[in-house]
Amino acid sequence: MADNNKKAASYIGLAKKSGRLVSGEYMVEKTIKEGKAELVIVAADASENTKKNFRDACAYRKVKYLEFSTKEEIGRMTGKDIRACIALTDPGFASAIDKCLNVPVQNGGVHIEENN
């Protein structure tokens, strides 16, 4: 994992400990719909259907979106089992992670990073 990815992982862990992170598809979707999500992260190895659903939901609600890491790694960062997606509800954590990953702005404010 590159230095910036490690920093992002640290911020994700801190956000979880401070209660500013939700995980799991149902809770992330609910957080987006309630307007509480600042940044949604979907694992790069999630299914194309999952990626599309969250990309579309984030675009509609003007929430930052990016693809990062793997389901296994995201689970480890959050202290859970495998997780396909997480949402950060704190603008400070969202901004810090966004800056760490240096994601370019695309699609009218929606941030996307493809990990190949």
C-alpha positions, 0 to 999 in steps of 0.5 A: 500500500502506498503512503497516501493509501496508508494515510487514507486507511488511517483516516478510515480507522479514525472515522470508524472509532469516532462514529463518523463512518457507516458500513454495509450496503444497506446502511450506506444507501440509507445514509446517502438517501438521508443526505448525511454521506459526505464521501462514499467509498466502494471497493474496487473489487465489488461487483459492477452492479454494486459500483453502478448502484452507488455511483448513480446514487452518489451522482443523483445526491451530489455525494463524492464517490470513489473506488478504493482498495478491496473488500477485504482491506476495507473490512480490515480498516473498519474492524469488520469482515468483508465490506464492499462499501463505506460512507463517511459522514464527517466532512473533515474526514471525507476531505482528508481522505479525498486529498490523500487519494488525490482523486480528480473531479469528474462527472459534475462533482462525483469523484471516481478512482479506478484501481486496476 
